[in-house]
């Protein structure tokens, strides 16, 4: 059974370019309920820990540097079939391949500066949401 939550981060490029409000509006219009949200800036240690699944990949260092380059907006979203529906809403990692109307097609600059993160599984949604928000801080 599909889970009811997913996790997202509006990445530094989205925040810097002033897309936060427009992206949140698309998320709400797609039927997601924001149950927790925070604007913050990741420390190097936080970014390394969050993305440690990619530690052996050649882009890891650049990813950590990018994700610490400015503020992000982290949020837990709720909706039936949350992970799958959100992955559809954000579009392909490469904005050139993303479907029309998706967040990445509209707001991403490149594969690496791709505007937004979305959990890729129900298990990761729980792990990622808990990285930023305790259950007492979800409403």
C-alpha positions in Angstrom: 0.0 0.0 0.0 1.3 3.4 -0.9 2.2 5.8 1.9 0.5 9.0 2.8 3.6 11.2 3.2 6.5 12.3 1.1 9.4 14.7 1.8 10.6 17.6 -0.4 13.3 20.2 -0.4 13.2 23.3 -2.5 16.9 23.5 -3.4 19.1 26.6 -3.2 18.5 27.6 -6.8 14.7 27.6 -6.3 15.0 29.8 -3.2 17.6 32.1 -4.7 15.5 32.6 -7.9 12.4 33.5 -5.9 10.4 30.4 -6.9 9.4 29.3 -3.4 5.9 30.7 -3.5 5.1 29.5 -7.0 6.4 26.0 -6.3 4.4 25.8 -3.0 1.3 26.9 -4.9 1.8 24.1 -7.4 2.2 21.6 -4.6 -1.0 22.8 -2.9 -2.9 22.8 -6.2 -1.9 19.2 -6.7 -3.7 18.3 -3.5 -0.8 17.9 -1.2 -1.2 19.2 2.4 1.9 20.7 4.0 2.2 19.1 7.4 5.7 20.5 8.3 7.9 23.2 6.7 11.1 25.0 7.5 13.5 27.3 5.7 17.0 26.6 6.7 20.6 26.3 5.4 22.2 22.9 5.6 25.6 22.6 7.2 28.2 20.5 5.3 27.8 17.7 7.9 24.0 17.7 7.4 24.3 17.6 3.7 26.9 14.8 3.8 24.6 12.8 6.1 21.4 13.4 4.1 23.1 12.4 0.8 25.4 9.7 2.2 23.6 7.2 0.0 25.5 8.9 -2.9 28.9 9.1 -1.1 30.6 6.8 -3.5 29.3 8.5 -6.6 31.4 11.0 -8.5 29.0 13.9 -8.0 28.8 13.6 -4.2 31.2 16.4 -3.4 29.5 18.8 -5.8 26.1 17.8 -4.5 27.1 18.6 -0.9 28.7 21.9 -2.0 25.6 22.9 -4.0 23.1 21.9 -1.2 25.0 24.1 1.3 25.4 27.1 -1.0 22.2 28.8 0.2 18.9 28.3 2.1 16.5 25.5 1.3 12.9 24.9 2.2 12.2 21.4 3.7 8.7 20.1 3.9 6.7 17.0 4.7 3.7 16.6 2.4 0.6 14.5 2.9 -1.7 12.9 0.3 -2.8 9.4 -0.7 -0.1 7.8 -2.9 2.2 10.7 -1.9 5.5 9.6 -3.2 4.4 8.5 -6.7 2.1 11.5 -7.2 4.8 13.9 -6.1 7.4 12.3 -8.3 5.0 12.9 -11.2 4.5 16.5 -10.2 8.2 17.3 -10.0 9.2 15.6 -13.2 12.4 14.0 -14.5 15.7 14.9 -12.9 16.9 16.3 -16.2 14.6 19.3 -16.8 15.1 18.9 -20.6 13.3 15.5 -20.2 10.7 16.6 -17.7 7.1 16.7 -18.8 5.5 20.1 -19.6 4.0 21.7 -16.5 6.1 19.8 -14.0 8.1 21.8 -11.4 11.4 20.9 -12.9 10.3 21.8 -16.4 9.2 25.2 -15.1 11.9 26.0 -12.6 15.0 23.8 -12.9 18.2 25.2 -14.4 20.0 21.9 -15.1 20.4 18.3 -13.9 22.4 19.4 -10.9 20.4 22.6 -10.1 17.1 20.8 -10.6 15.0 23.0 -8.3 13.5 20.4 -6.0 14.0 17.1 -4.2 11.3 14.4 -3.8 11.5 11.1 -1.9 11.9 8.1 -4.2 10.2 5.6 -2.0 7.8 5.3 1.0 10.7 4.1 3.2 12.9 7.1 2.2 10.0 9.5 2.7 9.9 8.4 6.3 13.7 8.6 6.8 14.0 12.0 5.1 11.1 13.5 6.9 12.5 12.4 10.2 15.9 13.8 9.3 14.3 17.3 9.5 11.1 17.0 11.6 10.2 15.0 14.6 6.6 13.8 14.6 5.7 16.4 17.3 6.5 19.1 14.7 4.2 17.7 12.0 0.7 19.0 12.0 
